[in-house]
């Protein structure tokens, strides 16, 4: 398969460069598409950049989210119950792009829904909708022919996860076809469990950067503005997901439906997190 060797500057590249020029890490926010319903989820998606998110990870609901903790599992079930599908997720991205052509959107999830949709059809529709990248947690580098290489050929970044157990022998394989950025999972285990250790994160980011020029975004275990600032001191970006999903959950009524305060509850935490990353020590120039 032919992969472009000289690709154009992407929204991810442009945003990372702009944030670096400000001397701060990026704030990457994760929410689940369709949680708690289509209309509220779209309002949340549109509110994220306005509240200070630099990059949005949009979770693709799947019935068996094996790497997720209880908060994101529950969000996925809420979205599926409300009728969220892959087509509706892409519709939401398209609606977002009608108003915002600068904020990168990365779809995150599992391979099964993409396989069911059809890889070629999915990539064509995702690119047309305005998707910038993919994070597919259950496709290792050995399966790059399945989706990674076709995505790169279609002009969609394929973002790989590195973990505390990804040693120096494994890293080159993980990084081989990665583009956009590297997502460093700061703790072992499922999402929403534990807290990240800033010292260990700094060491891990430095080790990864010895293998790649790509920016390194750090997620898992970041819940508060103070934690975002601490992790952002060494990372190119900080990813917050479970904390935002929990805010959605806590804003719902007794029947699990959105309330008048749902969107603002999410936006309020994003504003606080954005202040946190802006207070982080500037990332050293490479």
C-alpha positions as CSV (number, residue, x, y, z in Angstrom):
1,X,0.0,0.0,0.0
2,X,1.3,3.4,-0.9
3,X,1.6,5.8,2.0
4,X,2.2,9.5,1.3
5,X,5.7,10.4,2.3
6,X,5.2,14.2,2.2
7,X,1.8,14.7,3.8
8,X,0.3,18.2,4.3
9,X,0.2,19.9,7.6
10,X,-2.8,18.5,9.5
11,X,-5.1,20.1,12.1
12,X,-3.2,18.1,14.7
13,X,0.1,19.4,13.5
14,X,-1.2,23.0,13.4
15,X,-2.7,22.8,16.9
16,X,0.4,21.2,18.5
17,X,2.6,23.9,16.9
18,X,0.3,26.7,18.1
19,X,0.2,25.4,21.6
20,X,3.9,24.9,21.7
21,X,4.4,28.5,20.6
22,X,2.4,29.5,23.6
23,X,4.8,27.6,25.8
24,X,2.3,25.2,27.3
25,X,1.0,21.7,26.9
26,X,-2.2,20.9,25.0
27,X,-5.4,20.0,26.7
28,X,-6.9,16.9,25.1
29,X,-10.4,16.1,26.2
30,X,-12.3,12.8,25.9
31,X,-16.1,12.4,25.8
32,X,-18.2,9.5,24.5
33,X,-20.2,10.2,21.3
34,X,-23.9,10.1,22.0
35,X,-23.7,10.3,25.8
36,X,-26.3,10.9,27.2
37,X,-28.1,11.5,23.9
38,X,-27.3,12.8,20.5
39,X,-28.3,16.4,20.9
40,X,-26.7,16.9,24.3
41,X,-23.5,15.2,23.1
42,X,-23.3,17.4,20.1
43,X,-23.7,20.5,22.3
44,X,-20.9,19.1,24.6
45,X,-18.7,18.5,21.6
46,X,-19.2,22.1,20.4
47,X,-18.6,23.5,23.9
48,X,-15.2,21.8,24.5
49,X,-13.0,24.0,22.3
50,X,-14.8,27.1,23.5
51,X,-14.0,26.1,27.1
52,X,-10.3,25.6,26.3
53,X,-9.9,22.1,24.9
54,X,-7.2,22.0,22.2
55,X,-7.8,18.5,20.8
56,X,-11.0,16.4,21.2
57,X,-11.0,12.6,21.5
58,X,-14.5,11.4,20.6
59,X,-15.3,7.9,21.9
60,X,-17.0,5.5,19.4
61,X,-19.5,3.5,21.5
62,X,-19.0,-0.2,21.5
63,X,-20.8,-2.9,23.4
64,X,-17.6,-4.5,24.8
65,X,-15.2,-1.7,25.8
66,X,-12.7,-4.0,27.5
67,X,-10.0,-1.4,28.3
68,X,-12.4,1.0,30.0
69,X,-13.2,1.5,33.6
70,X,-16.8,1.7,35.0
71,X,-17.3,5.5,34.1
72,X,-16.6,5.1,30.4
73,X,-18.3,1.7,30.2
74,X,-21.5,3.4,31.7
75,X,-21.2,6.3,29.2
76,X,-20.9,3.8,26.3
77,X,-24.1,2.0,27.5
78,X,-25.9,5.3,27.9
79,X,-25.0,6.3,24.3
80,X,-25.9,2.9,22.8
81,X,-29.2,2.9,24.7
82,X,-29.9,6.4,23.2
83,X,-29.4,5.0,19.7
84,X,-25.8,6.1,18.9
85,X,-24.3,4.4,15.9
86,X,-21.1,4.9,13.9
87,X,-23.1,6.8,11.2
88,X,-24.5,9.1,13.9
89,X,-21.0,9.7,15.4
90,X,-19.7,10.8,11.9
91,X,-22.8,13.0,11.5
92,X,-21.9,14.7,14.8
93,X,-18.3,15.4,13.6
94,X,-19.8,16.8,10.3
95,X,-22.1,19.1,12.3
96,X,-19.2,20.2,14.5
97,X,-17.0,20.9,11.4
98,X,-19.7,23.2,10.0
99,X,-18.8,25.6,12.9
100,X,-15.2,24.7,13.7
101,X,-12.6,23.9,11.1
102,X,-9.6,24.2,13.4
103,X,-10.0,21.9,16.4
104,X,-8.6,18.4,15.7
105,X,-11.0,15.5,16.3
106,X,-9.6,12.0,17.0
107,X,-12.0,9.1,17.1
108,X,-11.1,6.6,19.9
109,X,-12.4,3.1,20.4
110,X,-12.3,-0.4,19.1
111,X,-11.9,-2.1,15.7
112,X,-15.1,-4.1,15.7
113,X,-17.5,-1.1,14.9
114,X,-15.2,0.0,12.1
115,X,-14.9,-3.5,10.7
116,X,-18.7,-3.8,10.8
117,X,-19.1,-0.5,9.0
118,X,-16.5,-1.4,6.4
119,X,-12.9,-0.1,6.6
120,X,-12.8,1.6,3.2
121,X,-16.2,3.1,3.6
122,X,-15.4,4.2,7.2
123,X,-12.2,5.9,6.2
124,X,-13.8,7.7,3.3
125,X,-16.7,8.9,5.4
126,X,-14.5,9.8,8.4
127,X,-12.2,11.9,6.2
128,X,-15.1,13.6,4.5
129,X,-16.7,14.4,7.9
130,X,-13.6,16.0,9.2
131,X,-12.0,13.3,11.4
132,X,-8.2,13.9,11.9
133,X,-7.0,10.8,13.6
134,X,-7.8,7.4,15.1
135,X,-6.9,5.7,18.3
136,X,-7.9,2.0,18.1
137,X,-6.9,0.4,21.4
138,X,-7.2,-3.3,20.3
139,X,-5.1,-3.2,17.1
140,X,-1.4,-3.9,17.8
141,X,1.3,-2.9,15.3
142,X,1.3,-6.5,14.0
143,X,-2.2,-5.7,12.5
144,X,-1.2,-2.5,10.7
145,X,-2.5,-3.8,7.4
146,X,-6.1,-3.9,8.8
147,X,-6.6,-0.2,9.5
148,X,-3.4,1.7,10.3
149,X,-1.9,1.7,6.8
150,X,-5.2,2.3,5.0
151,X,-5.8,5.2,7.4
152,X,-2.5,6.8,6.7
153,X,-3.1,6.3,2.9
154,X,-6.4,8.1,3.4
155,X,-4.8,11.0,5.2
156,X,-6.1,10.1,8.6
157,X,-3.5,10.0,11.4
158,X,-3.2,6.7,13.3
159,X,-2.2,7.4,16.9
160,X,-0.7,4.6,18.9
161,X,-0.7,4.0,22.7
162,X,2.5,3.4,24.7
163,X,2.3,2.2,28.2
164,X,4.6,1.8,31.2
165,X,5.2,-1.8,30.0
166,X,6.3,-0.7,26.5
167,X,10.0,-1.2,26.8
168,X,12.8,0.1,24.5
169,X,12.6,-3.1,22.4
170,X,8.9,-2.7,21.8
171,X,8.8,1.0,21.2
172,X,10.1,1.1,17.6
173,X,7.3,-1.3,16.5
174,X,4.8,0.8,18.3
175,X,6.1,4.0,16.8
176,X,6.7,2.7,13.3
177,X,3.5,3.9,11.6
178,X,2.3,6.3,14.3
179,X,1.4,9.8,13.3
180,X,-0.2,12.9,14.9
181,X,1.0,12.2,18.4
182,X,1.9,9.4,20.8
183,X,-0.6,8.7,23.5
184,X,1.2,7.6,26.7
185,X,-1.0,5.7,29.1
186,X,0.5,6.8,32.4
187,X,-0.8,3.9,34.6
188,X,-1.4,0.2,34.0
189,X,-4.9,-1.0,34.1
190,X,-8.3,0.4,33.0
191,X,-9.3,4.0,32.5
192,X,-10.3,5.9,35.5
193,X,-8.1,3.9,37.9
194,X,-5.4,5.5,40.1
195,X,-3.5,8.7,39.6
196,X,-0.5,9.5,37.4
197,X,2.9,10.0,39.1
198,X,4.5,13.2,37.5
199,X,8.0,12.0,38.2
200,X,7.5,8.7,36.4
201,X,5.6,10.4,33.6
202,X,8.5,12.8,33.0
203,X,10.9,9.9,32.8
204,X,8.6,8.0,30.4
205,X,8.1,11.0,28.2
206,X,11.8,11.6,28.0
207,X,12.4,7.9,27.1
208,X,9.7,7.9,24.3
209,X,11.2,11.2,22.9
210,X,14.5,9.4,22.4
211,X,12.7,7.3,19.8
212,X,10.5,9.8,18.1
213,X,10.0,13.5,17.2
214,X,6.2,13.2,17.6
215,X,4.5,15.0,20.5
216,X,3.7,12.9,23.5
217,X,0.3,13.3,25.1
218,X,-0.3,11.8,28.5
219,X,-3.5,10.3,29.8
220,X,-5.1,8.0,32.4
221,X,-5.2,9.1,36.0
222,X,-5.5,12.9,35.3
223,X,-8.6,14.2,37.0
224,X,-8.0,17.7,38.4
225,X,-6.4,21.0,37.2
226,X,-3.5,20.5,39.6
227,X,-2.8,17.1,38.2
228,X,-3.1,18.4,34.7
229,X,-0.5,21.1,35.5
230,X,1.9,18.6,37.1
231,X,1.7,16.1,34.2
232,X,1.8,19.0,31.7
233,X,5.2,20.1,33.0
234,X,6.9,17.3,31.1
235,X,4.3,16.3,28.5
236,X,3.3,17.9,25.2
237,X,-0.3,17.4,26.2
238,X,-2.6,16.2,28.9
239,X,-5.5,13.9,28.2
240,X,-8.6,14.0,30.5
241,X,-11.4,11.5,30.0
242,X,-13.0,9.7,32.9
243,X,-13.3,12.9,35.0
244,X,-15.3,14.5,32.2
245,X,-17.5,11.4,31.7
246,X,-18.2,11.5,35.4
247,X,-19.3,15.1,35.2
248,X,-21.8,14.1,32.5
249,X,-23.1,11.2,34.7
250,X,-23.4,13.4,37.8
251,X,-25.4,16.0,35.9
252,X,-28.1,13.6,34.8
253,X,-31.6,13.3,36.4
254,X,-32.9,10.3,38.1
255,X,-33.8,8.7,34.8
256,X,-30.4,9.2,33.3
257,X,-31.4,12.0,31.1
258,X,-29.6,15.3,30.4
259,X,-30.5,18.3,32.5
260,X,-30.2,22.0,31.9
261,X,-26.9,21.9,33.6
262,X,-25.2,19.0,31.7
263,X,-23.3,20.9,29.0
264,X,-22.2,23.7,31.4
265,X,-21.0,21.2,34.0
266,X,-18.6,19.7,31.4
267,X,-17.6,23.1,30.1
268,X,-16.9,24.3,33.6
269,X,-14.4,21.4,34.3
270,X,-12.8,22.0,30.9
271,X,-12.2,25.7,31.7
272,X,-10.6,24.7,35.0
273,X,-8.4,22.1,33.4
274,X,-7.4,24.6,30.7
275,X,-6.3,27.0,33.5
276,X,-4.3,24.1,34.9
277,X,-2.4,23.3,31.7
278,X,-1.7,27.0,31.2
279,X,-0.1,27.2,34.6
280,X,2.2,24.2,33.8
281,X,5.9,24.8,33.4
282,X,6.6,25.6,29.7
283,X,7.6,22.5,27.7
284,X,11.3,22.7,26.9
285,X,12.1,23.4,23.2
286,X,13.2,20.4,21.3
